[in-house]
Amino acid sequence: MDVKRLNRQSERNPGSKLALNWRVLGLLNLYRVLVPLVLVSLYSLGGGRRGLAESPGLFFAAGGFYLGFALFSVLLVRKRLGSAKRPWM
């Protein structure tokens, strides 16, 4: 059996389990992007000035880092770099 050929065929079928896995990763990345945006916007609107963070600079840095990580994850999933199509495997 040619495993590479089977992988390519399963990716084209929208009902396959592999396509479902990629859709789930896409939804997870949407959540990853929305969480830091919502937290930073709520903090900057004044909702959490007292109890949310002791150090606003650290809070914004962590939010920015997490947003950058989320956007990088979106790019990886869009390019499907995490798939089993790597030539060295």
C-alpha positions as CSV (number, residue, x, y, z in Angstrom):
1,M,0.0,0.0,0.0
2,D,1.1,3.5,-0.8
3,V,0.6,5.5,2.4
4,K,1.3,8.9,0.8
5,R,-1.4,8.3,-1.8
6,L,-3.9,7.3,0.9
7,N,-3.1,10.4,2.9
8,R,-3.7,12.6,-0.1
9,Q,-7.0,10.9,-0.9
10,S,-8.3,11.2,2.6
11,E,-7.5,14.9,2.8
12,R,-9.6,15.6,-0.3
13,N,-12.7,14.0,1.2
14,P,-14.5,16.6,3.3
15,G,-16.2,13.9,5.4
16,S,-13.0,12.1,6.4
17,K,-11.6,12.0,9.9
18,L,-8.5,13.9,8.9
19,A,-10.7,16.8,7.6
20,L,-12.6,16.8,10.9
21,N,-9.3,17.0,12.8
22,W,-8.2,20.1,10.8
23,R,-11.6,21.7,11.4
24,V,-11.3,21.1,15.2
25,L,-7.8,22.7,15.1
26,G,-9.3,25.7,13.2
27,L,-11.9,26.2,15.9
28,L,-9.2,25.9,18.6
29,N,-7.2,28.6,16.9
30,L,-10.2,30.8,16.7
31,Y,-10.6,30.4,20.5
32,R,-6.9,31.1,20.9
33,V,-7.2,34.4,19.0
34,L,-10.3,35.6,20.7
35,V,-9.2,35.0,24.3
36,P,-6.3,37.5,24.4
37,L,-8.3,40.0,22.4
38,V,-11.3,39.9,24.8
39,L,-9.1,39.9,28.0
40,V,-7.0,42.9,26.9
41,S,-10.0,44.8,25.6
42,L,-11.9,44.2,28.9
43,Y,-8.8,45.3,30.9
44,S,-8.3,48.4,28.8
45,L,-12.0,49.4,29.1
46,G,-11.5,49.6,32.9
47,G,-13.4,46.4,34.0
48,G,-10.5,44.8,35.7
49,R,-8.2,47.5,37.0
50,R,-8.1,46.3,40.6
51,G,-8.3,42.5,40.7
52,L,-7.2,41.2,37.3
53,A,-3.5,42.1,37.2
54,E,-1.1,43.7,39.6
55,S,1.3,44.7,36.8
56,P,-0.5,46.1,33.7
57,G,2.7,45.9,31.6
58,L,3.2,42.2,32.3
59,F,-0.5,41.6,31.6
60,F,-0.3,43.4,28.2
61,A,3.0,41.6,27.4
62,A,1.5,38.2,28.2
63,G,-1.7,39.0,26.2
64,G,0.5,40.1,23.2
65,F,2.6,37.1,23.4
66,Y,-0.4,34.8,23.5
67,L,-2.0,36.6,20.6
68,G,1.2,36.2,18.6
69,F,1.3,32.5,19.4
70,A,-2.3,32.2,18.3
71,L,-1.7,33.9,15.0
72,F,1.4,31.7,14.4
73,S,-0.8,28.7,15.1
74,V,-3.4,29.9,12.6
75,L,-0.6,30.2,10.0
76,L,0.6,26.7,10.7
77,V,-2.8,25.2,10.5
78,R,-3.6,27.1,7.3
79,K,-0.4,25.8,5.7
80,R,-0.9,22.3,7.3
81,L,2.7,22.1,8.4
82,G,1.7,19.8,11.2
83,S,0.4,17.1,8.8
84,A,2.0,13.8,8.1
85,K,3.2,14.9,4.6
86,R,6.7,15.6,5.8
87,P,9.3,14.2,3.4
88,W,11.6,13.1,6.2
89,M,9.0,10.8,7.8
